[in-house]
Amino acid sequence: MARPEGKDSLNQIVNINSTWGIGRDGDLLCHIPEDMRFFKDMTLGKTVIMGRKTLESLPGGKPLPGRRNIVLTRALDKSLLQASASDPAKSPDSFADEHCADKACKDEDTELLYAKDIDMLFSLLPDDSSQVFVIGGESIYRLLLPFCDTFYVTKNDCPLEADTFYPDLDAEPGIELVCKSETRLHKDIHYSFLKYQRSAP
Ligand SMILES: NC(=O)c1ccc[n+]([C@@H]2O[C@H](COP(=O)([O-])OP(=O)(O)OC[C@H]3O[C@@H](n4cnc5c(N)ncnc54)[C@H](OP(=O)(O)O)[C@@H]3O)[C@@H](O)[C@H]2O)c1
């Protein structure tokens, strides 16, 4: 599918292990507080795109507070179209809030929208695609890869075997690693922050 005019250069943000694994049994492989803070800082006040299963994987199945949440599902019905965010109290960011002094999230800045396909999704996006982050899971990362130019990847060495995977960006033509942080340690998990960029066509 061609990139819609003005709706390109979306961002992706993901946490992977050394096999490019991203999840297992509907949950993340590991929770690293600094990575959760990074995720929150990058996405707060912006639009996030996720698959229906990722929404359901969030505690309480609630959208992320302080963000415009767009959820892809083929099972779009009237009740979903009328759905709106109400109680963001049990979002993953609550975990970060408990563990780190961080920015507050306001209920009134939280929005939940649904899209049944890419066309509908793009009709809901703001003009400024730098404000849009694809946040998973596997099917949505893969679906939207061609529309994304910047990829924020937190890489860790969590040994758990994954059942969902991120595309191997090192093998992806036209996408290159542009920066990598030093390695950090949380408990027994080493991790680092990587940034990949699509090179000009
Ligand atoms: N490590 C990370 O950074 C990270 C981030 C996010 C998620 N995850 C993990 O990823 C896993 C979930 O990934 P997943 O691939 O199984 O599920 P997913 O991508 O979150 O959601 C899949 C659902 O999205 C909808 N969908 C997919 N393609 C669509 C399309 N073209 N048009 C409309 N709707 C579409 C469908 O919903 P319907 O069935 O309702 O039609 C599909 O069942 C979980 O373990 C989660 O914890 C990890």
The ligand as a Gaussian input file, in Angstrom:
#p B3LYP/6-31G(d) Opt

LIG

0 1
 N        7.738000      -5.543000      23.893000
 C        6.951000      -4.570000      23.489000
 O        7.402000      -3.435000      23.349000
 C        5.492000      -4.870000      23.201000
 C        4.641000      -3.837000      22.805000
 C        3.299000      -4.132000      22.540000
 C        2.850000      -5.443000      22.667000
 N        3.701000      -6.407000      23.040000
 C        3.248000      -7.797000      23.168000
 O        2.783000      -8.248000      21.893000
 C        1.820000      -9.282000      22.108000
 C        0.578000      -8.992000      21.268000
 O        0.922000      -8.963000      19.893000
 P       -0.074000      -9.627000      18.788000
 O        0.574000      -9.541000      17.450000
 O       -0.471000     -10.977000      19.294000
 O       -1.397000      -8.730000      18.905000
 P       -1.687000      -7.191000      18.512000
 O       -0.874000      -6.816000      17.307000
 O       -1.560000      -6.345000      19.726000
 O       -3.236000      -7.240000      18.160000
 C       -3.689000      -8.096000      17.121000
 C       -5.087000      -7.677000      16.757000
 O       -5.054000      -6.422000      16.076000
 C       -6.101000      -6.380000      15.117000
 N       -5.517000      -6.225000      13.771000
 C       -4.370000      -6.757000      13.291000
 N       -4.188000      -6.397000      11.988000
 C       -5.255000      -5.628000      11.664000
 C       -5.663000      -4.967000      10.465000
 N       -4.922000      -5.038000       9.318000
 N       -6.816000      -4.268000      10.460000
 C       -7.585000      -4.191000      11.587000
 N       -7.250000      -4.799000      12.756000
 C       -6.107000      -5.505000      12.786000
 C       -6.856000      -7.693000      15.236000
 O       -7.865000      -7.473000      16.199000
 P       -9.282000      -8.279000      16.150000
 O       -8.935000      -9.710000      16.440000
 O      -10.093000      -7.622000      17.223000
 O       -9.856000      -8.073000      14.768000
 C       -5.787000      -8.635000      15.790000
 O       -6.308000      -9.767000      16.457000
 C        1.540000      -9.323000      23.604000
 O        2.305000     -10.343000      24.218000
 C        2.051000      -7.957000      24.079000
 O        2.441000      -7.966000      25.446000
 C        5.016000      -6.162000      23.319000

